[in-house]
Amino acid sequence: MPELKPKWFDINDVLSHNIPIMMVLGTRGCGKTFGVKKHLIKRFVKRQRKFVYVFRTESQMKRILATTDIFDDINRSMLFDEDIRCESKGAYYGDEQMCYFIPLSLAKDFKRASFPEVDAIMFDEFLIEEGQTERYLKQEPVLMSSLIDTVFRNREKVEVYLLGNATTIYNPYALYYGVEKPYGKNVSKTKDGRAMIYLAADEEFIKYREQTAVGNLINGTAYGSFSLHNKFQAEKAGFIAKKEQCSPLFTFIYEEQTMGAWISYKLGKMWISEDVDPQCKLIYALTVDGHNENTMLVKSKHGSMVDVAVKYYQNSCLFFENYKCKEIFLNVLKMYL
């Protein structure tokens, strides 16, 4: 068998869509992080245009910078004349500051700051994978919007790179901007053209990864399904079923998505569905954004009917009418488990 050569991530294909909020998701090792960093550094070298490198929290930023050289891959590639070094407030190309490090949790603290020389924002590993103890910030996409406003002000050109692995399509950012899953293609855009999901890595690259030492080890495993094959974690088999012989239990709003919980006491099952009973009076808002005069805001892990759905999930009696419902409710579960 001839040796396969990888087809690496192409930043120009992403930029050709001319979309400001770019959620780039894909298999590990396809070159998406390297490609974006290379693009931004090249622009700094040519035009002295800087960028912002985002971390979720200040503690995460300090931990990563203390244990990892986030530009080591760029330095080892020897693509540029100067080495890049990281300090507490940003990265330097030689003696010149090239980017700023900003924890998203402190985004509002930067409202008075000015970034006229910054052309892009980059947030690597913006999705949280199953099993991680890390959690999304409260109203995280709103914090990102605040940072975007601070950095770009009234400028027309906006570049925001949100980079992640194939964990969940219906993450807080996709829900906030209203981006649907790409079906039969690698790009999905909002109708207003402000955000998109771009699936990096094609079949050629996936076949190459399967032949690597790590690819051989993880191929055929649950981890390998998303690390190698871009199969999102909520698409694992099981618990997808249409509701039957049931009645509405409650409605919930999560990240501007409204869904219904339906229960069958006869069958001992519950379903999460996009169908909502308009007569249902029990409506929970799981985030502040969704709270209004007709909802009850869930402030703690216990004390609402959402607890019942969690119990049904723990007992393998909770089902989802489609993968979108499953992904969204798995995000809700992270608030409870």
C-alpha positions as CSV (number, residue, x, y, z in Angstrom):
1,M,0.0,0.0,0.0
2,P,1.5,3.4,-1.0
3,E,2.2,5.7,1.9
4,L,-0.6,8.3,2.4
5,K,0.3,12.0,2.7
6,P,-1.8,14.2,4.9
7,K,-3.9,17.0,3.5
8,W,-3.5,19.6,6.1
9,F,-6.1,22.2,7.2
10,D,-6.2,25.1,4.7
11,I,-6.9,28.5,6.4
12,N,-7.6,30.1,3.0
13,D,-10.6,27.8,2.5
14,V,-12.1,29.1,5.8
15,L,-11.4,32.7,5.0
16,S,-13.0,32.4,1.5
17,H,-16.4,32.3,3.2
18,N,-15.9,35.8,4.5
19,I,-17.7,35.1,7.9
20,P,-16.5,36.9,11.0
21,I,-17.3,34.2,13.7
22,M,-15.5,31.0,12.5
23,M,-16.1,27.9,14.6
24,V,-13.5,25.5,13.2
25,L,-14.1,21.9,14.4
26,G,-12.2,18.8,13.4
27,T,-10.1,15.8,14.1
28,R,-7.1,16.1,16.3
29,G,-3.8,16.7,14.5
30,C,-5.4,18.1,11.3
31,G,-3.4,21.3,11.6
32,K,-6.2,23.7,12.4
33,T,-4.5,25.4,15.4
34,F,-1.1,25.5,13.7
35,G,-2.7,26.9,10.6
36,V,-4.5,29.7,12.3
37,K,-1.4,30.6,14.4
38,K,0.8,30.6,11.3
39,H,-1.7,32.8,9.5
40,L,-1.9,35.4,12.3
41,I,1.9,35.4,12.9
42,K,2.6,35.9,9.1
43,R,0.2,38.9,9.1
44,F,2.1,40.3,12.1
45,V,5.4,39.9,10.4
46,K,4.2,41.5,7.2
47,R,1.9,44.2,8.5
48,Q,2.4,44.5,12.2
49,R,-1.2,43.5,12.9
50,K,-1.6,41.8,16.3
51,F,-4.1,39.4,17.7
52,V,-5.8,38.4,21.0
53,Y,-5.3,34.8,22.3
54,V,-8.2,33.9,24.6
55,F,-8.2,31.5,27.5
56,R,-11.4,30.6,29.4
57,T,-10.3,31.7,32.9
58,E,-7.3,33.4,34.5
59,S,-6.4,30.2,36.4
60,Q,-6.5,28.2,33.2
61,M,-4.3,30.8,31.5
62,K,-1.7,30.7,34.3
63,R,-1.7,26.8,34.3
64,I,-1.2,26.5,30.6
65,L,1.5,29.1,30.3
66,A,3.3,27.6,33.2
67,T,3.3,24.1,31.7
68,T,3.1,24.5,27.9
69,D,4.8,26.5,25.2
70,I,1.8,27.2,23.1
71,F,4.0,28.4,20.2
72,D,6.5,25.6,20.3
73,D,5.1,24.0,17.1
74,I,5.6,27.3,15.3
75,N,9.2,27.7,16.6
76,R,10.1,24.1,15.7
77,S,8.8,24.6,12.2
78,M,11.4,27.4,11.6
79,L,9.0,29.3,9.4
80,F,9.9,32.7,10.8
81,D,13.2,34.5,11.4
82,E,12.5,35.1,15.1
83,D,11.5,32.8,17.9
84,I,8.2,33.4,19.7
85,R,8.2,33.5,23.5
86,C,5.3,33.8,25.9
87,E,5.1,36.1,28.9
88,S,2.3,36.7,31.3
89,K,0.5,39.3,29.2
90,G,1.2,38.1,25.7
91,A,3.5,36.6,23.2
92,Y,6.5,38.3,21.6
93,Y,8.1,38.0,18.2
94,G,11.7,38.8,19.0
95,D,11.3,41.9,21.1
96,E,8.0,43.0,19.8
97,Q,4.6,42.1,21.4
98,M,2.7,40.1,18.8
99,C,-0.5,39.2,20.7
100,Y,-2.3,39.7,24.0
101,F,-3.4,37.0,26.4
102,I,-6.9,37.6,27.8
103,P,-9.0,35.4,30.1
104,L,-12.6,35.4,28.9
105,S,-13.8,35.4,32.5
106,L,-12.3,38.9,32.8
107,A,-13.5,40.2,29.4
108,K,-15.5,43.0,31.0
109,D,-12.4,44.3,32.8
110,F,-11.0,45.2,29.4
111,K,-13.9,47.4,28.3
112,R,-11.9,50.6,28.7
113,A,-8.9,49.1,26.8
114,S,-8.1,50.0,23.2
115,F,-6.8,47.5,20.6
116,P,-6.5,49.5,17.4
117,E,-3.6,47.3,16.2
118,V,-5.5,44.0,16.7
119,D,-7.1,42.3,13.7
120,A,-8.2,38.9,15.1
121,I,-9.2,36.9,18.2
122,M,-8.3,33.3,18.6
123,F,-9.8,30.9,21.2
124,D,-8.2,27.4,21.0
125,E,-10.0,24.4,22.6
126,F,-13.1,26.4,23.1
127,L,-15.3,23.3,23.4
128,I,-15.4,21.2,26.6
129,E,-15.1,17.5,26.1
130,E,-16.9,14.7,28.0
131,G,-15.1,13.9,31.2
132,Q,-13.5,17.3,31.7
133,T,-14.0,19.0,35.0
134,E,-14.0,22.4,33.3
135,R,-17.3,24.1,32.8
136,Y,-18.5,26.8,30.4
137,L,-18.7,30.2,32.0
138,K,-22.1,31.7,32.8
139,Q,-23.3,33.5,29.6
140,E,-20.0,32.6,28.0
141,P,-21.0,33.7,24.4
142,V,-22.1,37.0,25.8
143,L,-18.7,37.5,27.4
144,M,-17.1,36.7,24.0
145,S,-19.4,39.2,22.3
146,S,-18.3,41.8,24.9
147,L,-14.7,41.1,24.1
148,I,-15.3,41.3,20.3
149,D,-17.0,44.7,20.9
150,T,-14.0,45.9,23.0
151,V,-11.4,44.8,20.5
152,F,-13.0,45.8,17.2
153,R,-15.3,48.6,18.2
154,N,-16.8,50.1,15.0
155,R,-14.5,48.5,12.5
156,E,-15.9,46.6,9.6
157,K,-13.4,43.7,9.4
158,V,-13.8,41.2,12.2
159,E,-11.9,37.8,12.5
160,V,-12.8,35.5,15.4
161,Y,-11.4,31.9,15.4
162,L,-13.0,29.4,17.7
163,L,-11.1,26.2,17.4
164,G,-12.2,22.8,18.8
165,N,-12.4,19.1,18.4
166,A,-15.5,17.1,17.4
167,T,-17.2,17.1,20.8
168,T,-20.6,18.9,20.3
169,I,-22.1,20.8,17.4
170,Y,-24.9,22.4,19.5
171,N,-22.5,24.0,22.0
172,P,-23.3,27.3,23.7
173,Y,-21.7,29.3,20.9
174,A,-23.5,27.6,18.1
175,L,-26.8,27.9,20.0
176,Y,-26.1,31.6,20.7
177,Y,-25.3,32.5,17.1
178,G,-27.9,30.1,15.6
179,V,-25.6,27.9,13.6
180,E,-27.0,24.5,12.6
181,K,-25.1,21.3,12.0
182,P,-23.6,21.0,8.5
183,Y,-25.4,18.1,6.7
184,G,-23.7,16.5,3.8
185,K,-21.1,19.2,3.6
186,N,-18.3,20.7,5.8
187,V,-19.7,24.3,6.2
188,S,-22.9,25.6,7.8
189,K,-23.6,29.4,8.0
190,T,-26.2,31.5,9.7
191,K,-28.6,33.3,7.4
192,D,-27.3,36.7,8.5
193,G,-23.7,35.6,7.6
194,R,-22.3,36.4,11.0
195,A,-21.1,32.9,12.1
196,M,-20.3,29.5,10.7
197,I,-19.3,26.0,11.6
198,Y,-16.4,24.7,9.5
199,L,-15.6,21.0,9.7
200,A,-11.8,20.6,9.2
201,A,-10.2,17.3,7.9
202,D,-11.5,15.4,4.9
203,E,-11.5,11.6,4.3
204,E,-8.0,11.7,2.9
205,F,-6.6,13.1,6.2
206,I,-8.7,10.7,8.3
207,K,-7.2,7.7,6.4
208,Y,-3.7,9.1,7.0
209,R,-4.4,9.5,10.7
210,E,-5.7,5.9,10.9
211,Q,-2.2,4.7,9.8
212,T,-0.3,6.6,12.4
213,A,0.8,4.9,15.7
214,V,-1.7,6.7,17.8
215,G,-4.4,6.3,15.1
216,N,-3.9,2.5,15.3
217,L,-4.3,2.6,19.1
218,I,-7.5,4.6,19.2
219,N,-9.2,3.5,16.0
220,G,-12.4,1.6,16.8
221,T,-12.7,3.1,20.3
222,A,-15.3,5.7,21.5
223,Y,-12.5,8.2,21.8
224,G,-11.3,7.5,18.3
225,S,-14.7,8.1,16.8
226,F,-14.5,11.8,17.5
227,S,-10.7,12.2,17.6
228,L,-10.2,10.5,14.3
229,H,-13.5,10.5,12.5
230,N,-15.2,13.8,13.3
231,K,-18.1,11.9,14.9
232,F,-19.5,14.2,17.6
233,Q,-19.8,12.7,21.1
234,A,-23.6,13.0,21.2
235,E,-23.8,10.9,18.1
236,K,-22.8,7.8,20.0
237,A,-25.5,5.1,19.5
238,G,-28.3,4.9,21.9
239,F,-31.2,6.8,23.5
240,I,-32.6,8.2,20.2
241,A,-36.3,7.4,20.0
242,K,-39.6,9.0,19.1
243,K,-41.9,9.7,22.0
244,E,-45.1,7.6,22.5
245,Q,-48.0,7.4,24.9
246,C,-46.8,10.4,26.8
247,S,-47.9,13.7,28.2
248,P,-45.9,17.0,28.7
249,L,-44.1,17.3,32.0
250,F,-42.3,20.6,31.6
251,T,-40.7,23.0,29.1
252,F,-37.1,24.4,29.5
253,I,-35.1,27.1,27.8
254,Y,-31.4,26.7,27.4
255,E,-29.2,29.1,25.5
256,E,-32.2,30.5,23.6
257,Q,-33.4,27.0,22.7
258,T,-36.9,25.9,23.9
259,M,-37.5,22.2,24.4
260,G,-40.1,20.0,26.0
261,A,-39.8,17.1,28.4
262,W,-42.5,14.5,27.9
263,I,-43.2,11.5,30.2
264,S,-44.9,8.2,30.0
265,Y,-45.7,6.8,33.4
266,K,-47.1,3.6,31.7
267,L,-43.8,2.9,29.9
268,G,-41.5,4.4,32.6
269,K,-39.8,6.6,30.0
270,M,-39.1,10.3,29.4
271,W,-38.2,12.1,26.2
272,I,-36.6,15.4,25.4
273,S,-38.2,16.9,22.2
274,E,-38.2,20.0,20.1
275,D,-42.0,19.7,20.4
276,V,-43.4,22.0,23.1
277,D,-46.9,21.9,24.5
278,P,-48.1,25.6,24.4
279,Q,-50.5,24.8,27.3
280,C,-47.7,23.7,29.6
281,K,-47.4,26.1,32.5
282,L,-44.2,24.7,34.0
283,I,-41.4,26.5,32.1
284,Y,-37.8,26.6,33.4
285,A,-35.1,29.0,32.3
286,L,-31.7,27.3,32.7
287,T,-29.8,30.5,31.9
288,V,-30.4,34.1,32.8
289,D,-30.8,35.0,29.1
290,G,-33.9,32.8,28.8
291,H,-35.6,34.1,31.9
292,N,-38.7,36.2,31.6
293,E,-42.1,36.8,33.3
294,N,-43.4,33.4,32.2
295,T,-40.4,31.3,33.4
296,M,-38.9,30.0,36.6
297,L,-35.1,30.5,36.8
298,V,-33.3,27.4,37.9
299,K,-30.7,28.7,40.4
300,S,-29.4,25.5,41.8
301,K,-28.9,21.8,40.9
302,H,-31.9,20.7,42.9
303,G,-35.5,21.8,43.5
304,S,-37.0,21.7,40.0
305,M,-38.6,19.1,37.7
306,V,-35.3,19.0,35.8
307,D,-34.1,16.8,38.6
308,V,-36.6,14.2,37.4
309,A,-35.1,14.2,33.9
310,V,-31.6,13.8,35.4
311,K,-32.8,10.8,37.4
312,Y,-34.4,9.2,34.4
313,Y,-31.1,9.7,32.5
314,Q,-29.2,8.1,35.3
315,N,-31.5,5.1,35.2
316,S,-31.3,4.8,31.3
317,C,-34.9,5.8,30.9
318,L,-34.4,9.2,29.2
319,F,-34.6,9.4,25.4
320,F,-34.1,12.1,22.8
321,E,-36.1,12.6,19.6
322,N,-33.0,13.6,17.6
323,Y,-29.3,14.3,18.0
324,K,-29.8,18.0,18.5
325,C,-32.0,17.3,21.5
326,K,-29.4,14.9,22.8
327,E,-26.5,17.3,22.4
328,I,-28.3,20.2,24.0
329,F,-29.5,18.2,27.0
330,L,-26.0,16.7,27.5
331,N,-24.8,20.3,27.9
332,V,-27.6,20.8,30.5
333,L,-26.5,17.6,32.3
334,K,-23.0,19.1,32.9
335,M,-24.8,21.6,35.2
336,Y,-26.2,18.8,37.3
337,L,-23.7,15.9,37.3
